[in-house]
């Protein structure tokens, strides 16, 4: 099963509404603020996962399996919150 994080679902809803209205500039001010918040949360999620995955690669490349397992556990923890 593929889950959708609530932030991603809300981004889709706001995008759909904007398309129906003819553009993002037609969204209400509160919706624009919510969109900005959702984009910031999305950025944080992607940035954190990218950093952890890069570290996991470095750990693997250096042969430090214990470090890699620790990082992979953190990745799984973050990804479990995405569902």
N, CA, C and O atoms as a DFTB+ gen file, in Angstrom:
332 C
 N C O
     1  1       0.835      -1.178       0.000
     2  2       0.000       0.000       0.000
     3  2       0.882       1.244       0.000
     4  3       1.871       1.318       0.730
     5  1       0.520       2.200      -0.810
     6  2       1.240       3.464      -0.851
     7  2       0.408       4.492      -0.098
     8  3      -0.754       4.730      -0.427
     9  1       1.013       5.092       0.906
    10  2       0.329       6.094       1.690
    11  2       0.632       7.489       1.185
    12  3       1.622       7.717       0.490
    13  1      -0.222       8.401       1.541
    14  2      -0.035       9.798       1.195
    15  2       0.036      10.594       2.490
    16  3      -0.881      10.544       3.310
    17  1       1.117      11.318       2.667
    18  2       1.272      12.163       3.844
    19  2       0.191      13.255       3.799
    20  3      -0.117      13.766       2.723
    21  1      -0.380      13.613       4.941
    22  2      -1.424      14.645       4.972
    23  2      -1.005      15.960       4.294
    24  3      -1.832      16.635       3.681
    25  1       0.263      16.313       4.406
    26  2       0.741      17.539       3.753
    27  2       0.651      17.414       2.233
    28  3       0.271      18.361       1.545
    29  1       1.001      16.246       1.724
    30  2       0.945      16.047       0.275
    31  2      -0.501      16.019      -0.216
    32  3      -0.803      16.516      -1.301
    33  1      -1.382      15.441       0.581
    34  2      -2.796      15.434       0.210
    35  2      -3.332      16.866       0.163
    36  3      -4.054      17.230      -0.765
    37  1      -2.978      17.680       1.166
    38  2      -3.455      19.061       1.195
    39  2      -2.866      19.866       0.044
    40  3      -3.554      20.708      -0.532
    41  1      -1.606      19.621      -0.298
    42  2      -1.021      20.282      -1.468
    43  2      -1.809      19.948      -2.728
    44  3      -2.052      20.817      -3.564
    45  1      -2.204      18.694      -2.859
    46  2      -2.996      18.282      -4.023
    47  2      -4.357      18.977      -4.026
    48  3      -4.824      19.423      -5.074
    49  1      -4.991      19.070      -2.861
    50  2      -6.300      19.728      -2.776
    51  2      -6.203      21.207      -3.147
    52  3      -7.027      21.721      -3.903
    53  1      -5.198      21.878      -2.613
    54  2      -5.037      23.300      -2.919
    55  2      -4.689      23.513      -4.391
    56  3      -5.151      24.476      -5.004
    57  1      -3.888      22.631      -4.952
    58  2      -3.548      22.727      -6.367
    59  2      -4.789      22.514      -7.234
    60  3      -5.001      23.222      -8.218
    61  1      -5.595      21.538      -6.856
    62  2      -6.841      21.283      -7.600
    63  2      -7.759      22.506      -7.561
    64  3      -8.307      22.916      -8.584
    65  1      -7.917      23.076      -6.380
    66  2      -8.769      24.258      -6.245
    67  2      -8.218      25.408      -7.087
    68  3      -8.974      26.102      -7.766
    69  1      -6.902      25.609      -7.041
    70  2      -6.285      26.678      -7.824
    71  2      -6.518      26.466      -9.316
    72  3      -6.772      27.422     -10.048
    73  1      -6.431      25.218      -9.767
    74  2      -6.677      24.933     -11.187
    75  2      -8.117      25.252     -11.569
    76  3      -8.375      25.809     -12.636
    77  1      -9.052      24.896     -10.693
    78  2     -10.458      25.181     -10.966
    79  2     -10.730      26.689     -11.010
    80  3     -11.568      27.157     -11.782
    81  1     -10.017      27.432     -10.179
    82  2     -10.211      28.877     -10.100
    83  2      -9.457      29.637     -11.192
    84  3      -9.767      30.796     -11.468
    85  1      -8.476      28.994     -11.809
    86  2      -7.706      29.651     -12.859
    87  2      -6.320      30.107     -12.442
    88  3      -5.669      30.853     -13.173
    89  1      -5.862      29.672     -11.285
    90  2      -4.500      30.003     -10.857
    91  2      -4.397      30.140      -9.351
    92  3      -5.395      30.327      -8.655
    93  1      -3.175      30.045      -8.867
    94  2      -2.935      30.129      -7.429
    95  2      -3.288      31.501      -6.862
    96  3      -3.644      31.619      -5.690
    97  1      -3.189      32.524      -7.686
    98  2      -3.485      33.873      -7.202
    99  2      -4.960      34.057      -6.844
   100  3      -5.321      35.053      -6.218
   101  1      -5.818      33.106      -7.235
   102  2      -7.238      33.182      -6.892
   103  2      -7.563      32.494      -5.552
   104  3      -8.690      32.578      -5.065
   105  1      -6.578      31.824      -4.971
   106  2      -6.813      31.203      -3.669
   107  2      -7.009      32.291      -2.617
   108  3      -6.486      33.397      -2.750
   109  1      -7.761      31.967      -1.577
   110  2      -7.921      32.882      -0.456
   111  2      -6.574      33.080       0.245
   112  3      -5.693      32.226       0.148
   113  1      -6.418      34.189       0.940
   114  2      -5.154      34.465       1.619
   115  2      -4.784      33.353       2.604
   116  3      -3.620      32.960       2.683
   117  1      -5.762      32.847       3.352
   118  2      -5.500      31.746       4.286
   119  2      -5.011      30.499       3.553
   120  3      -4.141      29.781       4.048
   121  1      -5.567      30.248       2.386
   122  2      -5.157      29.083       1.597
   123  2      -3.734      29.268       1.062
   124  3      -2.966      28.309       0.991
   125  1      -3.391      30.489       0.691
   126  2      -2.024      30.759       0.229
   127  2      -1.025      30.542       1.366
   128  3       0.060      30.001       1.152
   129  1      -1.393      30.964       2.566
   130  2      -0.527      30.735       3.731
   131  2      -0.395      29.244       4.024
   132  3       0.689      28.757       4.344
   133  1      -1.508      28.528       3.911
   134  2      -1.488      27.076       4.128
   135  2      -0.624      26.389       3.067
   136  3       0.130      25.466       3.376
   137  1      -0.736      26.840       1.834
   138  2       0.080      26.294       0.754
   139  2       1.565      26.515       1.055
   140  3       2.380      25.609       0.880
   141  1       1.908      27.715       1.505
   142  2       3.286      28.017       1.849
   143  2       3.767      27.114       2.982
   144  3       4.891      26.615       2.949
   145  1       2.918      26.909       3.977
   146  2       3.275      26.028       5.093
   147  2       3.489      24.590       4.610
   148  3       4.462      23.945       4.998
   149  1       2.592      24.094       3.774
   150  2       2.713      22.724       3.256
   151  2       3.992      22.561       2.440
   152  3       4.660      21.530       2.529
   153  1       4.331      23.571       1.649
   154  2       5.562      23.504       0.862
   155  2       6.791      23.477       1.765
   156  3       7.761      22.777       1.475
   157  1       6.752      24.236       2.858
   158  2       7.873      24.247       3.797
   159  2       8.024      22.893       4.482
   160  3       9.139      22.393       4.633
   161  1       6.898      22.293       4.900
   162  2       6.939      20.968       5.532
   163  2       7.459      19.934       4.535
   164  3       8.267      19.078       4.894
   165  1       7.004      20.010       3.299
   166  2       7.472      19.094       2.262
   167  2       8.975      19.239       2.057
   168  3       9.693      18.244       1.959
   169  1       9.445      20.476       1.993
   170  2      10.881      20.715       1.838
   171  2      11.658      20.062       2.978
   172  3      12.656      19.380       2.746
   173  1      11.199      20.273       4.206
   174  2      11.878      19.699       5.370
   175  2      11.948      18.175       5.298
   176  3      12.982      17.580       5.601
   177  1      10.844      17.550       4.895
   178  2      10.819      16.087       4.774
   179  2      11.816      15.599       3.723
   180  3      12.595      14.680       3.972
   181  1      11.780      16.223       2.556
   182  2      12.658      15.812       1.459
   183  2      14.123      16.058       1.819
   184  3      14.981      15.209       1.577
   185  1      14.400      17.221       2.397
   186  2      15.780      17.561       2.771
   187  2      16.330      16.587       3.804
   188  3      17.462      16.117       3.685
   189  1      15.524      16.287       4.818
   190  2      15.960      15.362       5.864
   191  2      16.238      13.971       5.289
   192  3      17.264      13.362       5.592
   193  1      15.321      13.475       4.460
   194  2      15.524      12.150       3.862
   195  2      16.737      12.122       2.938
   196  3      17.508      11.163       2.949
   197  1      16.903      13.174       2.139
   198  2      18.065      13.225       1.245
   199  2      19.375      13.220       2.029
   200  3      20.328      12.539       1.652
   201  1      19.417      13.982       3.118
   202  2      20.627      14.021       3.950
   203  2      20.918      12.654       4.560
   204  3      22.053      12.179       4.531
   205  1      19.884      12.032       5.110
   206  2      20.069      10.715       5.720
   207  2      20.505       9.676       4.693
   208  3      21.372       8.850       4.979
   209  1      19.917       9.709       3.508
   210  2      20.280       8.740       2.474
   211  2      21.707       8.968       1.978
   212  3      22.415       8.014       1.657
   213  1      22.123      10.222       1.917
   214  2      23.508      10.514       1.545
   215  2      24.474       9.998       2.609
   216  3      25.519       9.431       2.288
   217  1      24.120      10.197       3.868
   218  2      24.952       9.680       4.957
   219  2      25.010       8.156       4.934
   220  3      26.063       7.565       5.170
   221  1      23.878       7.527       4.650
   222  2      23.854       6.062       4.579
   223  2      24.786       5.567       3.479
   224  3      25.455       4.546       3.641
   225  1      24.829       6.283       2.373
   226  2      25.734       5.908       1.283
   227  2      27.185       6.046       1.724
   228  3      28.011       5.176       1.445
   229  1      27.494       7.143       2.414
   230  2      28.860       7.353       2.909
   231  2      29.233       6.242       3.892
   232  3      30.337       5.700       3.836
   233  1      28.311       5.912       4.785
   234  2      28.573       4.850       5.757
   235  2      28.815       3.520       5.047
   236  3      29.729       2.776       5.403
   237  1      27.998       3.230       4.051
   238  2      28.165       1.991       3.281
   239  2      29.503       1.994       2.548
   240  3      30.242       1.010       2.565
   241  1      29.795       3.116       1.907
   242  2      31.033       3.242       1.124
   243  2      32.267       3.102       2.008
   244  3      33.299       2.604       1.559
   245  1      32.166       3.540       3.261
   246  2      33.308       3.453       4.173
   247  2      33.368       2.100       4.896
   248  3      34.322       1.814       5.620
   249  1      32.336       1.276       4.687
   250  2      32.329      -0.052       5.295
   251  2      31.858      -0.075       6.738
   252  3      32.021      -1.086       7.422
   253  1      31.280       1.010       7.211
   254  2      30.806       1.093       8.594
   255  2      29.339       0.658       8.643
   256  3      28.423       1.477       8.573
   257  1      29.150      -0.654       8.766
   258  2      27.796      -1.212       8.711
   259  2      26.949      -0.813       9.926
   260  3      25.734      -0.657       9.802
   261  1      27.566      -0.649      11.081
   262  2      26.813      -0.250      12.268
   263  2      26.251       1.161      12.086
   264  3      25.087       1.423      12.388
   265  1      27.097       2.059      11.590
   266  2      26.661       3.429      11.322
   267  2      25.551       3.427      10.263
   268  3      24.552       4.133      10.402
   269  1      25.733       2.639       9.220
   270  2      24.743       2.562       8.152
   271  2      23.404       2.057       8.702
   272  3      22.349       2.586       8.350
   273  1      23.444       1.046       9.553
   274  2      22.201       0.515      10.135
   275  2      21.513       1.559      10.998
   276  3      20.287       1.663      10.986
   277  1      22.293       2.336      11.751
   278  2      21.713       3.416      12.563
   279  2      21.015       4.451      11.679
   280  3      19.908       4.898      11.979
   281  1      21.675       4.817      10.598
   282  2      21.096       5.800       9.680
   283  2      19.863       5.230       9.005
   284  3      18.858       5.928       8.871
   285  1      19.917       3.977       8.576
   286  2      18.764       3.343       7.929
   287  2      17.564       3.269       8.877
   288  3      16.419       3.398       8.444
   289  1      17.826       3.063      10.159
   290  2      16.748       3.057      11.153
   291  2      16.098       4.441      11.227
   292  3      14.878       4.556      11.349
   293  1      16.922       5.485      11.153
   294  2      16.382       6.848      11.163
   295  2      15.570       7.126       9.897
   296  3      14.536       7.792       9.947
   297  1      16.042       6.614       8.775
   298  2      15.307       6.773       7.514
   299  2      13.942       6.099       7.627
   300  3      12.922       6.680       7.257
   301  1      13.934       4.873       8.141
   302  2      12.672       4.146       8.301
   303  2      11.726       4.875       9.246
   304  3      10.513       4.879       9.036
   305  1      12.280       5.493      10.289
   306  2      11.468       6.245      11.229
   307  2      10.794       7.438      10.541
   308  3       9.603       7.682      10.736
   309  1      11.552       8.164       9.751
   310  2      10.987       9.317       9.033
   311  2       9.963       8.843       8.003
   312  3       8.876       9.411       7.896
   313  1      10.313       7.799       7.245
   314  2       9.415       7.300       6.194
   315  2       8.130       6.722       6.773
   316  3       7.086       6.785       6.123
   317  1       8.179       6.161       7.976
   318  2       6.970       5.602       8.581
   319  2       5.950       6.696       8.897
   320  3       4.752       6.425       8.964
   321  1       6.414       7.916       9.090
   322  2       5.514       9.043       9.352
   323  2       4.896       9.596       8.073
   324  3       3.990      10.429       8.127
   325  1       5.381       9.138       6.934
   326  2       4.847       9.612       5.663
   327  2       3.558       8.901       5.285
   328  3       2.837       9.359       4.399
   329  1       3.263       7.806       5.932
   330  2       2.075       7.033       5.573
   331  2       0.843       7.530       6.286
   332  3      -0.243       6.984       6.093
